[in-house]
């Protein structure tokens, strides 16, 4: 791609010349880790784990990112499309419940080509696990290839999204992305064992000191897609371990039980069903080790 416009940053990096874009990656597909993962939401991890592939680089770049070692520094092993196909087929054969592609937005064109090739051989769903900061036209490349969308919906307030992710347009973009994801896969469906086979699960991380914005996020999600069609994953794993010392003061502490419970109350009032996290999730130990 001579001028990359894949993600909403539309930075125009010349991928043919291996120019590094705002996503910290150039022409190569970089993967930091590929392995069964047991700490996703229960209907995704199941008993055998989710076949998780962590792609390096990121087009959003939050200042508190717990995967900064791979998202900001784009550390990973290079894969061409054939090697990626082999990796995914091998993971699928290992017995995992699904293939879980984490932060692959900036590789969407190439991942879509690979999925198109291997999809007929897959007996398990494909999960697209993203920041929610994605263009609808890029998401359309995944239509019929992705079964489960697992996007974040991080903020509504443009001042927050600008300060924490350098993207004042985050909410507008995340709304259209969520709408497009729901259009493609429809309402959630589970198999006879309670594992998710299709649909959208929206993740929201309750940030310390941002309770009002969390409530506004939930209102926005409910106004974008029917609450009954999706599942909400309300996360409290925020840990200040990864925020720079210069970050706003509120990001230098954990989310309190009071803050989390207030947001949870609001989610229940809006009719969301889904998943919650215990206080013990707010630790750096929940961050996967990346073998890069
Ligand atoms: S995917 Fe990367 S190179 Fe392409 S527009 Fe986004 S930030 Fe720029």
Boltz pocket constraint, residues with backbone or C-beta under 6 A from the ligand:
constraints:
  - pocket:
      binder: B
      contacts: [[A, 4], [A, 5], [A, 6], [A, 7], [A, 8], [A, 9], [A, 10], [A, 11], [A, 12], [A, 13], [A, 19], [A, 20], [A, 21], [A, 22], [A, 23], [A, 24], [A, 25], [A, 58], [A, 59], [A, 105], [A, 106], [A, 107]]
      max_distance: 6.0
